[in-house]
Every structure is written in C-alpha cells, then in structure tokens.
Amino acid sequence: MFSAVEILDAKTKDKLCFLDKVEPNATIGEIKSMFHKSHPQWYPTRQSIRLDAKGKSLKDEDVLQHLPVGTTATFYFRDLGAQISWVTVFLTEYMGPLVLYLMFYFRVPFIYAAKYDFTTSKHWVVHLACMCHSFHFVKRLLETLFVHRFSHGTMPLRNIFKNCTYYWGFAAWMAYYINHPLYTPPIYGEQQIRLALVLFLFCQIGNFSIHIALRNLRPPGSKTRKIPYPTKNPFTWIFLLVSCPNYTYELGAWLGFTLMTQCLPVAFFTLVGFIQMTVWAKGKHRSYLKEFRDYPPLRSPILPFIL
Amino acid sequence: MKTTHGDVAARKKKGPGALATAYLVIYNVVMTAGWLVIAVGLVRAYLARGSYHGLYYSIEKPLKFFQTGALLEVLSRVFLTWAVTHSVREVRRRLLFYFHFEIIIGYSFNTSSWLNPLRYTFFFALYPMGVSGELLTIYAALPHVQKTGLYSVTLPNKYNFSFDYHGFLILAMVSYIPLFPQLYFHMIRQRKKVLGHVEDYSKVE
C-alpha cells in the first residue's frame, strides 16, 4: 500500500513535484532526497517542507504515515537559500580572532608606527592577555571539532559573513589597543590582574564542563533534547539555578578578560556578547519550559534569580 | 498583481489603530508647528539684527527641543544638528537653510495622508537636496574638527581607547554612498505602493 506525495510551492502554490509509490514509512528526509532528484539545485538542507504553507517546517525524522495526511500527501516547499554547515561557520569565525590577535601581538608591519614593527610589549600583562585570548579561541575550535553535537547541520550562507564581521572586527579592535605601544596596564596592577586571571580560568573550566555535560545528554548522531541536570562535577551545580550556564560562564570569562586588560573595547565586546547570549538563553529557557512539564522552576535563563 | 474590491477593503482595515493614528497626527502637527516657530523666530531675529550673526542662539532652545522629538524619526538629521552645528559655529548658517526648509515641508505633509501624492513626489527633489546639504555641512566642518580635536580621544589613557571624530565624519560621509540610494529607492517603492492604492480606490468608485 503506497502513498503519493505532491509538493507545492508555499508562495505561488505551483505544483513542483509529484512522487507516486512512496513507502508509508518513508521519512521527510527521504522525501527531501527524492525531491532533490527532480530539482537538483535544491539540495535537502535548503528545503523547508511543511504541512501548511505558512506553518512550521517538518523534521527530517518525521514519518509520512504518522502525519495528518491522506493517501496523497500535500506538502508545501520553501527555499531556505544557500546553506553552509555549522562546523564550517564556527571554524571560520573562530580562526579569525586567533590569527588576527597574534598579528597585533607580534606587531606585524603597517599596524603601528614603523619603529615598533616586530617589537614586543614591555608589560607582562600583555603577554598574559595574548595567552588567554589564544587559549580561549583554541578551546572553541577544539570544542567545535570534538565536543559539540549540533541539532542542525546547516545555517543560511549569509550568516558566515555576518558572524565573521562580528568576531573578526571585534578581535582586531581589541587587539589593536591591548598590543599598542602606548597601552596603559591596569590601575591596580598585580592584584587586579591576578583576580581577573582567576575569574577567567574559573569560567573557562566552567564553560568547558557545561559543554561536556550537554554533549553527554545526547548520544552520538542523535538530536534528542533532555533537561540538563547537575553532575558530579561541581562546575555543573550551577544548573540548579540557570538554564544556560555555558553563557553565564562565557560572560564571566570575558568580564575577567576586561578586568585583566582594562580596555574599553573589550568591555564593549563583553556587553554586546552578553546581550546576544541573553536573547539566546531566554529563547532556550522558553523552549525548555514548553517542551518539559516538569522543568525545574527555580532556574533563570542566564543570571541566577536576575535574568 | 490583481486586486479585487474585497482585497482593497481588507487592506484598508489593516491600517494603524485609532490610538496610533491619533499619536501620529498630533506628533506631526506639533512638529510642523515647532519648526514653523523656529523658522519665524529665525526671520524675526534676522530682521532685528540685520545680519546672520548670533542667529543660532536666538532659536537654540526650541531648536533643541524639537530636535529631540525628531530623533524618533530621522536619526541622521539629529546627528547633524547636535554634533556638527552645536560646536561648529561657521557651519550653522549653511545648515539652517537646507535643514528647516526640508523639515517644514516634510512634517507639513505628514499631517494628512491626502497630501501623500504631493509628499511622495516632492521628495524626489527634497531628498537629494537634503542629503547634499548634510554632506556639504559635514565637509565644511571637517577642518575645524581636525584643528580642535573635537570629540576625539587619544592614547595613552587608562581606558585604552581612542576615537577620531574627524575620521568618523569622513566614514559617515562615505556611508551615504550605499545608504542614500537604498533610502531613495525605498521611498520610490513606498510611493508606488501608496499612490497605487489611491488609484485603486478611485477605480473602484
């Protein structure tokens, strides 16, 4: 007993494709592959297939016979535009800050006055800052390759330009001042730098612990969603109070870096990042609440009890 | 794209609510009145003094008040008045002419949608005039900004931050190149839409 599938354009309602003899237990993902054959320019990751022209996208895992359709299913198609993999975007956007900062640190020609070319700063905090900044982005690159389990394979291509402008732009702006020949070290000297370093390292470990905990919620290759809980690792106990402690720790790390360098552009970067992460955290918190009846009520999205 | 009578009627219902419309009308009436006050004040001050000197100070207070109101609508106009003319005396005269002419025309058109055909057609000339007025004003202010280091911060300082207002103004001028065509063509599209509706209504009658 086969089903038939017709795919219409969501905007014009034109009939784009008719598939007869589709197995009832076929998934949306398989239907996307079939559609791709008749329209080679629309590879599966750029297809959005819906039951309703203006409705939500169906998931690749959804099975045809479990959907509210008759023997001939009518789906609506929207082109999501050129796609790029999350991994590619992350690697590119993080490579930039790593490389650019080092160029400023080594005072590559044409950045500062020629007499400073390839000199090094006389302030030891500048060397420490370079190590911290580089460590942060190497950590991010390694996590992208070995730790994170992404829900989505791809995102719109234009995101890579937007994201790289943000990360690369801010990295260059910060690095310019920290590695400048006229850089002024922190007012409270060693005390301030030591406190900042402790905060920074604490939050790097914390952020990494959360990433590992989130990874372990999800078996390899799966896209399941579960409520995260504190584990034996004390850095994860913050899950008691916060839905997205990875962002909480990330904020803490950049506050540490701001304190360490006493640099206004770093403070701006921290602020903008905090605003963006708060938006993400609130969204994530909301979907947790929607999906899980028994979601712990004590948790806030990003800052315990506050936000 | 064909529109039936039903479509036009449906679109009519979707417009801004009563409260929003009232706010817009009052806002635009107040703005028109305000700018008229300033224009009248200018003329009177000029007549009294017989020259352009000190003209700015005579309307500074109401000017500042209505500028802040205009911030809601057109950010670039506020930037121009506050940042450039507030500090750069030589440029104020030139600014006043371009600026107020455009603003008065603009706001008086906003008071009634019936004036839309006029408004959307006049802008063809007013936009380029306004933009060239702004660009000329900024350009004239550049030497003064460079000489005095206005709004600029240099290294070293304890915040490890610097800002070059002169460079920023040049960047602002350059940004007009991509921005102005976008704004202009957006207005053209809006005009087609709005005046297109007017034609539909008259056809239906």
Contacts between the chains, C-beta under 8 A, distances in Angstrom:
chain1	res1	chain2	res2	distance
A	177	B	155	7.8
A	177	B	160	4.5
A	177	B	161	6.6
A	177	B	162	7.5
A	178	B	160	7.0
A	180	B	155	6.3
A	180	B	160	7.3
A	182	B	155	4.1
A	182	B	156	4.1
A	183	B	155	8.0
A	183	B	156	7.3
A	183	B	160	5.9
A	184	B	156	5.1
A	184	B	157	6.6
A	184	B	158	5.3
A	184	B	160	5.8
A	187	B	158	6.2
A	261	B	160	7.1
A	262	B	158	6.8
A	262	B	159	7.3
A	262	B	160	6.4
A	263	B	159	7.3
A	263	B	160	4.2
A	263	B	161	7.2
A	264	B	159	4.3
A	264	B	160	6.4
A	264	B	161	3.8
A	265	B	160	7.7
A	265	B	161	6.3
